[in-house]
Amino acid sequence: MKLCRFALGTETRARVGLVDESSGGRIVDLSAEGIDSLTALMEFEGLTEELGRLSGLGLPCFDPVAVQLLAPVEQQEVWAAGVTYLRSKKARMEESDFSATAYDRVYEAERPEIFFKSMPQKVVPPGGGVGIRRDARWNVPEPELVLVCNSRGHIAGFSIGNDMSSRDIEGENLLYLPQAKIYDRSCAMGPFVVVGVSEATAREWTISSGITRDGVVVFEGETSVGQLKRSFEDLASFLFRSQTFPNGACLLTGTGIVPPDTFTLQPGDEVTIRVSGIGTLQNSVVVV
């Protein structure tokens, strides 16, 4: 089952929706039943059964083209894991000889690399502009599966994320990682949160990415969630160690799709990320 946040027309109110796959993806307005928070739903025991009940109430539905999809994050902090795919490890080592051994060690270590990515209000929604730093020369998107965790650290759902990165800044010095990863419009999420799916099922999904420039495809890549080295529970458990997230948290799980070293994003590029079991996240590129 797929959940989303959306708005109608020019209204500022965020509504919660359930995607009705049987009607061509029409969005059932759960807000009509008084459900105004995705965060609260993620805390719900027996969520899929409750959503099944709600879907049979005859609530108002909207054509997906008639709504504005919002980022599926409310008050959750957004964090990210790195060096979780072999391809990502190799790419990070190639960024800088200075940092190579650190990335090699963290890939094999028990403790994963986990870092803060974004405050919820800064997350870019589907269709919004993701940013490239004006003081960076080598900028790339990082297509990632997102773990949507509730306040108890349980993985309640999955979404799509784009962990925008300035590879030249990160490659210059490991201590510059926050500047390479955390800046305006550096994180996009959406369009849906898929619930009621096991890790085994999610690991069968494929992640694909395409970048177009002036209508021409300039990069394409694909990987499998099954190539992720660490288990979802392992990543979530490390995030929640010595941490309290009263509203839950979202955790990007790393990327296995890395453009060649000669490639960098340009303003106006269109980045499309598709996860087979979730949907498609598309954003344009702007300079920040």
DOLUM-350256 format. One record per residue (C-alpha): chain; residue number from 1; x, y, z. Coordinates in pm, whole numbers, plus 32768, in hexadecimal, padded with zeros to 4 digits. Each point is the difference from the previous one (the first is absolute). Layout:
<rs>
<r chain="A" n="NUM" xx="X" yy="Y" zz="Z"/>
...
</rs>
This chain:
<rs>
<r chain="A" n="1" xx="8000" yy="8000" zz="8000"/>
<r chain="A" n="2" xx="8076" yy="815F" zz="7FAB"/>
<r chain="A" n="3" xx="7FCD" yy="8138" zz="80D4"/>
<r chain="A" n="4" xx="8048" yy="8168" zz="7FA2"/>
<r chain="A" n="5" xx="7FDE" yy="8169" zz="8069"/>
<r chain="A" n="6" xx="7F56" yy="80EA" zz="7F0B"/>
<r chain="A" n="7" xx="7F58" yy="8150" zz="7FD3"/>
<r chain="A" n="8" xx="7EDE" yy="8072" zz="7F26"/>
<r chain="A" n="9" xx="8022" yy="8130" zz="7F21"/>
<r chain="A" n="10" xx="8097" yy="8126" zz="80B7"/>
<r chain="A" n="11" xx="7FA1" yy="7F8C" zz="815D"/>
<r chain="A" n="12" xx="8114" yy="7FF8" zz="8103"/>
<r chain="A" n="13" xx="7F66" yy="7EE2" zz="80C5"/>
<r chain="A" n="14" xx="80B8" yy="7EB4" zz="7FE1"/>
<r chain="A" n="15" xx="7F1B" yy="7ED3" zz="7FDA"/>
<r chain="A" n="16" xx="804E" yy="7E8F" zz="8031"/>
<r chain="A" n="17" xx="7FA8" yy="7F15" zz="7EE5"/>
<r chain="A" n="18" xx="7FEE" yy="7E8E" zz="7FB2"/>
<r chain="A" n="19" xx="8047" yy="7F9A" zz="7E9A"/>
<r chain="A" n="20" xx="7EEE" yy="7F24" zz="7F6F"/>
<r chain="A" n="21" xx="80B7" yy="7F28" zz="7F04"/>
<r chain="A" n="22" xx="7EB9" yy="7F60" zz="7F8E"/>
<r chain="A" n="23" xx="7F80" yy="814D" zz="7F79"/>
<r chain="A" n="24" xx="8134" yy="806A" zz="7F3F"/>
<r chain="A" n="25" xx="80B4" yy="809D" zz="8125"/>
<r chain="A" n="26" xx="7EED" yy="80E7" zz="8079"/>
<r chain="A" n="27" xx="804D" yy="8093" zz="8155"/>
<r chain="A" n="28" xx="7F10" yy="7FBA" zz="811E"/>
<r chain="A" n="29" xx="7FEE" yy="812E" zz="80E8"/>
<r chain="A" n="30" xx="8039" yy="7F6E" zz="815C"/>
<r chain="A" n="31" xx="7FE9" yy="815E" zz="808E"/>
<r chain="A" n="32" xx="7E89" yy="7FE5" zz="7FC7"/>
<r chain="A" n="33" xx="8004" yy="7EFB" zz="8117"/>
<r chain="A" n="34" xx="80C6" yy="80E8" zz="80E4"/>
<r chain="A" n="35" xx="8155" yy="7F6B" zz="7FAD"/>
<r chain="A" n="36" xx="80EA" yy="8128" zz="7FCC"/>
<r chain="A" n="37" xx="8150" yy="7F6B" zz="805C"/>
<r chain="A" n="38" xx="80DF" yy="7EFE" zz="7F5A"/>
<r chain="A" n="39" xx="80CF" yy="8002" zz="813C"/>
<r chain="A" n="40" xx="7ED9" yy="7F80" zz="80CD"/>
<r chain="A" n="41" xx="7FB6" yy="7EF1" zz="7F00"/>
<r chain="A" n="42" xx="8166" yy="7F7F" zz="8015"/>
<r chain="A" n="43" xx="7FC5" yy="7FC2" zz="8174"/>
<r chain="A" n="44" xx="7EC6" yy="7F33" zz="7FBE"/>
<r chain="A" n="45" xx="800E" yy="7E8C" zz="8051"/>
<r chain="A" n="46" xx="7F48" yy="7F3A" zz="7EF6"/>
<r chain="A" n="47" xx="8022" yy="811D" zz="7F06"/>
<r chain="A" n="48" xx="7FB5" yy="7F37" zz="7EC6"/>
<r chain="A" n="49" xx="7EBE" yy="7F7A" zz="8095"/>
<r chain="A" n="50" xx="7F96" yy="815F" zz="8062"/>
<r chain="A" n="51" xx="804D" yy="8085" zz="7EA5"/>
<r chain="A" n="52" xx="7F32" yy="7EE6" zz="7F6C"/>
<r chain="A" n="53" xx="7EDB" yy="806C" zz="80D8"/>
<r chain="A" n="54" xx="802A" yy="816C" zz="7F9F"/>
<r chain="A" n="55" xx="800D" yy="7FAD" zz="7E8E"/>
<r chain="A" n="56" xx="7EA2" yy="7F6C" zz="8018"/>
<r chain="A" n="57" xx="7F59" yy="8131" zz="809A"/>
<r chain="A" n="58" xx="7FBB" yy="80B3" zz="7EB9"/>
<r chain="A" n="59" xx="80D8" yy="812D" zz="8059"/>
<r chain="A" n="60" xx="8039" yy="8115" zz="7EFD"/>
<r chain="A" n="61" xx="80F8" yy="7FA9" zz="7EEF"/>
<r chain="A" n="62" xx="80D0" yy="80DC" zz="7F1A"/>
<r chain="A" n="63" xx="80A7" yy="7FC8" zz="7EB3"/>
<r chain="A" n="64" xx="8179" yy="8000" zz="803D"/>
<r chain="A" n="65" xx="8037" yy="8107" zz="7EF2"/>
<r chain="A" n="66" xx="7F17" yy="80EB" zz="80B9"/>
<r chain="A" n="67" xx="80C7" yy="8009" zz="8144"/>
<r chain="A" n="68" xx="8151" yy="8086" zz="806B"/>
<r chain="A" n="69" xx="80CF" yy="7EED" zz="80A0"/>
<r chain="A" n="70" xx="80CA" yy="8071" zz="812D"/>
<r chain="A" n="71" xx="8133" yy="7F65" zz="809C"/>
<r chain="A" n="72" xx="7F8F" yy="7EDC" zz="80DD"/>
<r chain="A" n="73" xx="80AC" yy="808D" zz="8133"/>
<r chain="A" n="74" xx="7F6A" yy="80D6" zz="8113"/>
<r chain="A" n="75" xx="80CC" yy="8029" zz="8140"/>
<r chain="A" n="76" xx="80F7" yy="7EE6" zz="7FC6"/>
<r chain="A" n="77" xx="8171" yy="8047" zz="7FF0"/>
<r chain="A" n="78" xx="80A1" yy="7F75" zz="7EC6"/>
<r chain="A" n="79" xx="8146" yy="7F3F" zz="8022"/>
<r chain="A" n="80" xx="80D1" yy="7F3B" zz="7F08"/>
<r chain="A" n="81" xx="80E9" yy="7ED7" zz="7FF5"/>
<r chain="A" n="82" xx="812F" yy="7FF1" zz="7F1F"/>
<r chain="A" n="83" xx="80E8" yy="7EFF" zz="7F66"/>
<r chain="A" n="84" xx="7EF8" yy="7EEF" zz="800F"/>
<r chain="A" n="85" xx="8028" yy="7F8C" zz="7E96"/>
<r chain="A" n="86" xx="8148" yy="7F85" zz="7F6D"/>
<r chain="A" n="87" xx="7FE1" yy="80F6" zz="7EDF"/>
<r chain="A" n="88" xx="7FD7" yy="811E" zz="80F5"/>
<r chain="A" n="89" xx="8134" yy="7F94" zz="80C1"/>
<r chain="A" n="90" xx="80D0" yy="7FFC" zz="7EC3"/>
<r chain="A" n="91" xx="7F7E" yy="8153" zz="7F93"/>
<r chain="A" n="92" xx="8046" yy="80A0" zz="8150"/>
<r chain="A" n="93" xx="8161" yy="7F70" zz="7FFD"/>
<r chain="A" n="94" xx="8035" yy="808C" zz="7EA3"/>
<r chain="A" n="95" xx="7F9F" yy="815D" zz="8072"/>
<r chain="A" n="96" xx="8140" yy="8027" zz="80C5"/>
<r chain="A" n="97" xx="8137" yy="7F39" zz="8050"/>
<r chain="A" n="98" xx="7FFE" yy="80BB" zz="814A"/>
<r chain="A" n="99" xx="7EB8" yy="7F5D" zz="806B"/>
<r chain="A" n="100" xx="8017" yy="7EAE" zz="7F54"/>
<r chain="A" n="101" xx="805E" yy="7F28" zz="8128"/>
<r chain="A" n="102" xx="7EEC" yy="8093" zz="80DA"/>
<r chain="A" n="103" xx="7EF1" yy="7F9D" zz="7F07"/>
<r chain="A" n="104" xx="8098" yy="7EA7" zz="7FD5"/>
<r chain="A" n="105" xx="7FFC" yy="7FC9" zz="8178"/>
<r chain="A" n="106" xx="7E9C" yy="8079" zz="803A"/>
<r chain="A" n="107" xx="7F78" yy="7F19" zz="7EF1"/>
<r chain="A" n="108" xx="8089" yy="7ED5" zz="80BE"/>
<r chain="A" n="109" xx="7FC1" yy="8083" zz="8162"/>
<r chain="A" n="110" xx="7EE6" yy="7F96" zz="80E6"/>
<r chain="A" n="111" xx="7F97" yy="816B" zz="8036"/>
<r chain="A" n="112" xx="7F74" yy="80A9" zz="7EC7"/>
<r chain="A" n="113" xx="803C" yy="8164" zz="7F95"/>
<r chain="A" n="114" xx="7ECA" yy="80C7" zz="8067"/>
<r chain="A" n="115" xx="7FE1" yy="8177" zz="7FE3"/>
<r chain="A" n="116" xx="7EF7" yy="810D" zz="8022"/>
<r chain="A" n="117" xx="7F6C" yy="806B" zz="7EB3"/>
<r chain="A" n="118" xx="7EDC" yy="80F4" zz="8021"/>
<r chain="A" n="119" xx="7EFE" yy="80A5" zz="80D9"/>
<r chain="A" n="120" xx="7EA2" yy="7F9C" zz="7F8C"/>
<r chain="A" n="121" xx="7FA0" yy="815D" zz="7F89"/>
<r chain="A" n="122" xx="812A" yy="8002" zz="7F13"/>
<r chain="A" n="123" xx="7FA9" yy="7EBC" zz="7F4B"/>
<r chain="A" n="124" xx="7FB1" yy="8041" zz="7E90"/>
<r chain="A" n="125" xx="7EB4" yy="7F6B" zz="7F89"/>
<r chain="A" n="126" xx="7FC0" yy="7F4A" zz="7EB7"/>
<r chain="A" n="127" xx="801D" yy="80F9" zz="7EE3"/>
<r chain="A" n="128" xx="80C8" yy="80F8" zz="80CF"/>
<r chain="A" n="129" xx="815F" yy="807B" zz="7FB9"/>
<r chain="A" n="130" xx="8126" yy="7F44" zz="8097"/>
<r chain="A" n="131" xx="8136" yy="80CF" zz="8039"/>
<r chain="A" n="132" xx="816A" yy="8000" zz="7F95"/>
<r chain="A" n="133" xx="80F0" yy="80DA" zz="80C5"/>
<r chain="A" n="134" xx="8085" yy="8130" zz="7F48"/>
<r chain="A" n="135" xx="8155" yy="7FC9" zz="80A3"/>
<r chain="A" n="136" xx="801E" yy="7E96" zz="7F87"/>
<r chain="A" n="137" xx="8079" yy="7F7D" zz="7EB1"/>
<r chain="A" n="138" xx="7F97" yy="7E92" zz="8010"/>
<r chain="A" n="139" xx="7E95" yy="7FC3" zz="8061"/>
<r chain="A" n="140" xx="7F3A" yy="7EBE" zz="7FE2"/>
<r chain="A" n="141" xx="7EB1" yy="7F6F" zz="806F"/>
<r chain="A" n="142" xx="7FFC" yy="7EC9" zz="80D9"/>
<r chain="A" n="143" xx="7EC4" yy="7F2C" zz="7FCC"/>
<r chain="A" n="144" xx="7FA9" yy="7F48" zz="8141"/>
<r chain="A" n="145" xx="7EF8" yy="7F31" zz="80AC"/>
<r chain="A" n="146" xx="7F7E" yy="80AC" zz="813B"/>
<r chain="A" n="147" xx="7FA1" yy="7F4E" zz="8141"/>
<r chain="A" n="148" xx="7EDC" yy="80B3" zz="80A9"/>
<r chain="A" n="149" xx="8020" yy="7FB1" zz="8173"/>
<r chain="A" n="150" xx="7F0B" yy="8048" zz="8118"/>
<r chain="A" n="151" xx="805C" yy="8080" zz="8159"/>
<r chain="A" n="152" xx="804B" yy="7EA0" zz="807B"/>
<r chain="A" n="153" xx="8101" yy="7FC8" zz="7EEF"/>
<r chain="A" n="154" xx="7F21" yy="7F0F" zz="7F40"/>
<r chain="A" n="155" xx="800F" yy="8014" zz="7E85"/>
<r chain="A" n="156" xx="7E9A" yy="805E" zz="7FA9"/>
<r chain="A" n="157" xx="802C" yy="8045" zz="7E8D"/>
<r chain="A" n="158" xx="80E0" yy="804F" zz="7ED9"/>
<r chain="A" n="159" xx="8028" yy="812E" zz="7F1D"/>
<r chain="A" n="160" xx="80EE" yy="808A" zz="7EF8"/>
<r chain="A" n="161" xx="8113" yy="80F9" zz="804E"/>
<r chain="A" n="162" xx="8103" yy="80CF" zz="7F49"/>
<r chain="A" n="163" xx="8137" yy="8045" zz="80D0"/>
<r chain="A" n="164" xx="809A" yy="811A" zz="7F34"/>
<r chain="A" n="165" xx="817B" yy="800E" zz="8029"/>
<r chain="A" n="166" xx="8124" yy="80E2" zz="7FA9"/>
<r chain="A" n="167" xx="810B" yy="7EFE" zz="7FBE"/>
<r chain="A" n="168" xx="8121" yy="80F1" zz="7FD6"/>
<r chain="A" n="169" xx="7FC1" yy="809D" zz="8156"/>
<r chain="A" n="170" xx="7FE1" yy="7EAD" zz="80A8"/>
<r chain="A" n="171" xx="8132" yy="7F7C" zz="7F4B"/>
<r chain="A" n="172" xx="80D8" yy="8122" zz="806F"/>
<r chain="A" n="173" xx="7FE2" yy="7FA3" zz="816F"/>
<r chain="A" n="174" xx="7F24" yy="7F12" zz="80C7"/>
<r chain="A" n="175" xx="7FB7" yy="8118" zz="80F8"/>
<r chain="A" n="176" xx="7F4B" yy="80BC" zz="7EEA"/>
<r chain="A" n="177" xx="7EF3" yy="7EF1" zz="7FE9"/>
<r chain="A" n="178" xx="7EF1" yy="80DC" zz="80A1"/>
<r chain="A" n="179" xx="803A" yy="8112" zz="7EFE"/>
<r chain="A" n="180" xx="7FFD" yy="7F03" zz="7EE5"/>
<r chain="A" n="181" xx="7EBC" yy="7F63" zz="8079"/>
<r chain="A" n="182" xx="7F38" yy="8100" zz="80C8"/>
<r chain="A" n="183" xx="7F94" yy="8141" zz="7F54"/>
<r chain="A" n="184" xx="7EC2" yy="809B" zz="7F75"/>
<r chain="A" n="185" xx="7F3E" yy="7F11" zz="7F1F"/>
<r chain="A" n="186" xx="80FA" yy="7EE7" zz="8033"/>
<r chain="A" n="187" xx="7EF6" yy="7EF9" zz="804C"/>
<r chain="A" n="188" xx="7EC6" yy="7F98" zz="7F43"/>
<r chain="A" n="189" xx="7F03" yy="7EF7" zz="8066"/>
<r chain="A" n="190" xx="7EC1" yy="7F6A" zz="7F79"/>
<r chain="A" n="191" xx="7F0D" yy="7FD5" zz="7F6A"/>
<r chain="A" n="192" xx="7F76" yy="7EE5" zz="80DB"/>
<r chain="A" n="193" xx="803F" yy="7F37" zz="813A"/>
<r chain="A" n="194" xx="7FC2" yy="7E8E" zz="7FC5"/>
<r chain="A" n="195" xx="7F8B" yy="7F40" zz="8133"/>
<r chain="A" n="196" xx="7FBA" yy="7E92" zz="8046"/>
<r chain="A" n="197" xx="8134" yy="7F84" zz="7F47"/>
<r chain="A" n="198" xx="8110" yy="7F22" zz="8091"/>
<r chain="A" n="199" xx="8176" yy="8034" zz="7FD9"/>
<r chain="A" n="200" xx="8011" yy="7EC3" zz="7F2F"/>
<r chain="A" n="201" xx="7F06" yy="8092" zz="7F09"/>
<r chain="A" n="202" xx="80A8" yy="8155" zz="7FFA"/>
<r chain="A" n="203" xx="814E" yy="7F5E" zz="7FB2"/>
<r chain="A" n="204" xx="7F6B" yy="7F82" zz="7EBA"/>
<r chain="A" n="205" xx="7FBF" yy="8163" zz="7F8A"/>
<r chain="A" n="206" xx="80DA" yy="80AF" zz="7F00"/>
<r chain="A" n="207" xx="8075" yy="8169" zz="8017"/>
<r chain="A" n="208" xx="8038" yy="80B7" zz="7EB9"/>
<r chain="A" n="209" xx="806B" yy="8163" zz="7FB7"/>
<r chain="A" n="210" xx="8001" yy="80D9" zz="7ECB"/>
<r chain="A" n="211" xx="807D" yy="8161" zz="7FC3"/>
<r chain="A" n="212" xx="7F8D" yy="80CB" zz="7ED4"/>
<r chain="A" n="213" xx="8096" yy="8145" zz="7F81"/>
<r chain="A" n="214" xx="7F47" yy="80CB" zz="7EFB"/>
<r chain="A" n="215" xx="7F26" yy="7ECF" zz="7FBE"/>
<r chain="A" n="216" xx="8128" yy="7F16" zz="7FCA"/>
<r chain="A" n="217" xx="8055" yy="7EE4" zz="80ED"/>
<r chain="A" n="218" xx="8163" yy="803F" zz="8081"/>
<r chain="A" n="219" xx="800E" yy="7EF0" zz="8108"/>
<r chain="A" n="220" xx="7F45" yy="7EC2" zz="805B"/>
<r chain="A" n="221" xx="8046" yy="7F02" zz="810F"/>
<r chain="A" n="222" xx="7F5D" yy="7EE3" zz="80BA"/>
<r chain="A" n="223" xx="8040" yy="7F2B" zz="8130"/>
<r chain="A" n="224" xx="7F44" yy="7F12" zz="80E2"/>
<r chain="A" n="225" xx="7F9F" yy="803F" zz="8169"/>
<r chain="A" n="226" xx="8081" yy="7EA0" zz="8037"/>
<r chain="A" n="227" xx="8161" yy="8084" zz="7FC6"/>
<r chain="A" n="228" xx="7FE9" yy="80C9" zz="8143"/>
<r chain="A" n="229" xx="80FF" yy="7F5D" zz="80E7"/>
<r chain="A" n="230" xx="7F60" yy="804B" zz="8150"/>
<r chain="A" n="231" xx="7EA9" yy="7F94" zz="8076"/>
<r chain="A" n="232" xx="7EF1" yy="8107" zz="802D"/>
<r chain="A" n="233" xx="7FE0" yy="7FA9" zz="8170"/>
<r chain="A" n="234" xx="8176" yy="8028" zz="8030"/>
<r chain="A" n="235" xx="7FFE" yy="815E" zz="7F6B"/>
<r chain="A" n="236" xx="7ECC" yy="806C" zz="80C4"/>
<r chain="A" n="237" xx="8085" yy="7F75" zz="8146"/>
<r chain="A" n="238" xx="8144" yy="80C3" zz="7FE4"/>
<r chain="A" n="239" xx="7F3E" yy="813F" zz="7FB4"/>
<r chain="A" n="240" xx="7F2E" yy="7FD6" zz="8139"/>
<r chain="A" n="241" xx="8125" yy="7FAF" zz="80E6"/>
<r chain="A" n="242" xx="801B" yy="810E" zz="810C"/>
<r chain="A" n="243" xx="7F05" yy="80CD" zz="7F36"/>
<r chain="A" n="244" xx="7E99" yy="8065" zz="803D"/>
<r chain="A" n="245" xx="7F17" yy="804B" zz="7EDF"/>
<r chain="A" n="246" xx="7EA6" yy="8053" zz="808F"/>
<r chain="A" n="247" xx="7F75" yy="802B" zz="7E9F"/>
<r chain="A" n="248" xx="80C6" yy="7EE8" zz="7F63"/>
<r chain="A" n="249" xx="8110" yy="802E" zz="7EFC"/>
<r chain="A" n="250" xx="8046" yy="7FC3" zz="7E91"/>
<r chain="A" n="251" xx="8144" yy="7F51" zz="7FA0"/>
<r chain="A" n="252" xx="808E" yy="8001" zz="7EA0"/>
<r chain="A" n="253" xx="80B8" yy="7EB7" zz="7FD0"/>
<r chain="A" n="254" xx="811C" yy="8056" zz="7F10"/>
<r chain="A" n="255" xx="8026" yy="7FF1" zz="7E89"/>
<r chain="A" n="256" xx="8073" yy="7EF9" zz="7F0C"/>
<r chain="A" n="257" xx="7FE1" yy="80E7" zz="7ED0"/>
<r chain="A" n="258" xx="8127" yy="80E8" zz="7FC3"/>
<r chain="A" n="259" xx="8032" yy="80CF" zz="7EC1"/>
<r chain="A" n="260" xx="815B" yy="7FFA" zz="7F62"/>
<r chain="A" n="261" xx="810B" yy="80E6" zz="808C"/>
<r chain="A" n="262" xx="7FE4" yy="80DF" zz="7ECD"/>
<r chain="A" n="263" xx="7E91" yy="804D" zz="8046"/>
<r chain="A" n="264" xx="7F73" yy="8121" zz="80C9"/>
<r chain="A" n="265" xx="7E9F" yy="8088" zz="8018"/>
<r chain="A" n="266" xx="7FA5" yy="8148" zz="7F5B"/>
<r chain="A" n="267" xx="7EE1" yy="80F1" zz="8046"/>
<r chain="A" n="268" xx="7EC8" yy="7F93" zz="7F46"/>
<r chain="A" n="269" xx="8055" yy="7E8E" zz="8002"/>
<r chain="A" n="270" xx="7EE0" yy="7F17" zz="8055"/>
<r chain="A" n="271" xx="8048" yy="7EE7" zz="80F6"/>
<r chain="A" n="272" xx="7F14" yy="7ED5" zz="7FFF"/>
<r chain="A" n="273" xx="8018" yy="7EEE" zz="8106"/>
<r chain="A" n="274" xx="7F24" yy="7ECE" zz="7FF0"/>
<r chain="A" n="275" xx="7FDE" yy="7EEB" zz="8102"/>
<r chain="A" n="276" xx="7F38" yy="7EE2" zz="7F6C"/>
<r chain="A" n="277" xx="7F28" yy="7FC5" zz="8132"/>
<r chain="A" n="278" xx="7FBD" yy="816D" zz="8050"/>
<r chain="A" n="279" xx="7FED" yy="80E8" zz="7ED4"/>
<r chain="A" n="280" xx="80C3" yy="8120" zz="7F66"/>
<r chain="A" n="281" xx="80A0" yy="8135" zz="8099"/>
<r chain="A" n="282" xx="8055" yy="8112" zz="7F08"/>
<r chain="A" n="283" xx="80AA" yy="814C" zz="8042"/>
<r chain="A" n="284" xx="80A8" yy="8115" zz="7F3C"/>
<r chain="A" n="285" xx="8156" yy="808B" zz="805E"/>
<r chain="A" n="286" xx="8039" yy="8164" zz="807C"/>
<r chain="A" n="287" xx="8132" yy="80B8" zz="8086"/>
<r chain="A" n="288" xx="7FFC" yy="805D" zz="8172"/>
</rs>
